[in-house]
Amino acid sequence: MKRSYDAVLQTIAAACKRYERDPGSVELLAVSKTRTASDVQNVFQSCGHTSFGENYAQELKKKAEELKDLPIHWHFIGQLQTNKIPTIVRYAESILAVDTRIHASKIAHNAELIGKVPYKIFIAVNLANESGKSGIALGQVTSFAQSLANDARLDIQGLMAVPPSFLNDAACHRTVPELYKTLVALARGIGRGRVSLGMTDDLQIAIGAGTDQVRIGRAIFGERQ
């Protein structure tokens, strides 16, 4: 996995050079959903990587408990279910997929109960209003963020988005899509102004758009079995 991990870092560095960015300005979140605790441990030990993203509450809990002796930082990137929020807040240090006030309130309440406030969240955006995908429409982001701004229990990091199905590095030929530019510009005025955008297939154009964090799974861990 180290060879794959190093290749990802090289891709990030090359994209940063192309778009005149500092590679240190792009945080890499290794997406370990459906992977084993041993896989995560392998990446940690061979690559020194400490930030991992999980999609499922029970899987997050299992890995976090198995690897509790390692200085790993867990982040939840999956779709939220209200009854899973207490588990997620306990084991993850941030949640990247908040798109309802009910979930935000539940996160804040549970974080307060265990002394993890202010708790880091990203607001999830459905960039192209695709059916079957969660997230808030771009036009509703500002009002939604304002509705959470006075809750001191929440530390709003900015915006997160999954790439629309029609946007990827190959299709865009290294040209940054206007949707990405719009997202990043909007994010700079939300919370701490951060952006979590970019996965294996749209990594380079996301960096070109100005993302602060990329979420990479397949390119590090390989195809799922």
NORHU-V735475 format. One record per backbone hydrogen bond with DSSP energy under -0.5 kcal/mol. CO is the residue of the C=O (numbers start at 0). NH is the residue of the N-H. If there is no record, write none. Layout:
co->CO nh->NH
co->CO nh->NH
This chain:
co->0 nh->4
co->1 nh->5
co->2 nh->6
co->3 nh->7
co->4 nh->8
co->5 nh->9
co->6 nh->10
co->7 nh->11
co->8 nh->12
co->9 nh->13
co->10 nh->14
co->11 nh->15
co->12 nh->16
co->13 nh->17
co->14 nh->18
co->15 nh->20
co->16 nh->19
co->20 nh->22
co->21 nh->24
co->22 nh->25
co->24 nh->26
co->26 nh->28
co->26 nh->213
co->27 nh->29
co->28 nh->30
co->28 nh->215
co->29 nh->31
co->29 nh->52
co->31 nh->34
co->35 nh->39
co->36 nh->40
co->37 nh->41
co->38 nh->42
co->39 nh->43
co->40 nh->44
co->41 nh->45
co->42 nh->46
co->42 nh->47
co->42 nh->48
co->43 nh->47
co->49 nh->51
co->49 nh->72
co->50 nh->29
co->51 nh->74
co->52 nh->31
co->53 nh->76
co->53 nh->77
co->55 nh->59
co->56 nh->60
co->57 nh->61
co->58 nh->62
co->59 nh->63
co->60 nh->64
co->61 nh->65
co->62 nh->66
co->64 nh->67
co->66 nh->69
co->69 nh->71
co->71 nh->73
co->72 nh->51
co->73 nh->92
co->73 nh->93
co->74 nh->53
co->74 nh->76
co->75 nh->95
co->80 nh->83
co->80 nh->84
co->81 nh->84
co->83 nh->87
co->84 nh->88
co->85 nh->89
co->86 nh->90
co->87 nh->91
co->92 nh->119
co->93 nh->75
co->94 nh->121
co->96 nh->98
co->97 nh->123
co->99 nh->103
co->100 nh->104
co->101 nh->105
co->102 nh->106
co->103 nh->107
co->104 nh->108
co->105 nh->109
co->106 nh->110
co->107 nh->111
co->108 nh->112
co->109 nh->113
co->110 nh->115
co->111 nh->114
co->118 nh->154
co->119 nh->94
co->120 nh->156
co->120 nh->157
co->121 nh->97
co->121 nh->123
co->122 nh->159
co->123 nh->135
co->124 nh->126
co->124 nh->161
co->125 nh->128
co->129 nh->132
co->135 nh->125
co->136 nh->139
co->136 nh->140
co->137 nh->140
co->139 nh->143
co->140 nh->144
co->141 nh->145
co->142 nh->146
co->143 nh->147
co->144 nh->147
co->144 nh->148
co->147 nh->150
co->149 nh->151
co->150 nh->153
co->152 nh->118
co->153 nh->155
co->154 nh->120
co->154 nh->156
co->155 nh->191
co->156 nh->193
co->157 nh->122
co->158 nh->195
co->159 nh->124
co->163 nh->166
co->165 nh->167
co->167 nh->171
co->168 nh->172
co->168 nh->173
co->171 nh->174
co->173 nh->175
co->176 nh->180
co->177 nh->181
co->178 nh->182
co->179 nh->183
co->180 nh->184
co->181 nh->185
co->182 nh->186
co->183 nh->187
co->185 nh->188
co->186 nh->189
co->188 nh->190
co->189 nh->192
co->193 nh->158
co->194 nh->196
co->194 nh->211
co->194 nh->212
co->195 nh->160
co->197 nh->214
co->198 nh->202
co->200 nh->168
co->201 nh->205
co->202 nh->206
co->203 nh->207
co->204 nh->208
co->205 nh->209
co->205 nh->210
co->206 nh->209
co->211 nh->26
co->212 nh->196
co->213 nh->28
co->213 nh->215
co->215 nh->30
co->216 nh->219
co->216 nh->220
co->217 nh->221
